[in-house]
């Protein structure tokens, strides 16, 4: 019993320290992003654009490809279920459109970006931490949050909604491809059914989620990088932790937002 209570206590304290660290990082990042530039403290625009290319533009092929496959899978499963109850292709378009825009589009994008960019954030900052480059920045009077975190924060804040829209469109395209080749429907008929079934609430629900997911990925990735201890092994652990924790928090946030939108609709 003592061992169990000790484990619970250590886990609770660790969670509290982690939450406090994320809060401090979020507070400092928000200051250097939205307050400091208006006080004449500069803004790293070029670095932010570079991060947008690395985290956003370079993610387009993998996000688009996976979303097309997911759209095809949704249409396949939908067609199987609808066939048993005698429903037509209209309901398949409804299923694919709503599922992609409200849930799967932002969620797929977040998981891909967490694995691709969140881990890169942790590895980059962690490597700088163990090689004492961050200490050198601070010794020169340069704020590490401003130079290392803010560009990544802004990059995901801008690119996550863009990638989510791409994922939505690619998933709907995948559903249309299935409908054309298996259900003898034209792609225009599929698009018309999708247009008739979707409402703006479905789209902006997914975009709001994508903004929150992007902030989670950026904060966790950067925090894990700053928390690195030891050498290369510490960097590897931080990289793995950033992906696992980001995906966990993204799914937890998705549950909260889905319930919120469901009960307020």
Protein Blocks (a to p, Z undefined) as FASTA:
>chain_A
ZZmmmmmmmmmmmmmmmmmmmmmmmmmmmmmmmmmmmnonopafklmmmmmmmmmmmmmm
mmmmmmmmmmmmmmmmmmmmmmmnopafklmmmmmmmmmmmmmmmmmmmmmmmmmmmmmm
mmmmmmmmmnommmmmmmnopafklmmmmmmmmmmmmmmmmmmmmmmmmmmmmmmmmmmm
mnopafklmmmmmmmmpcfklmmmmmmmmmmmmmmmmmmmmmmmmmpgcjfkmmmmmmmm
mmmmmmmmmmmmmmmmmmmmmmmZZ
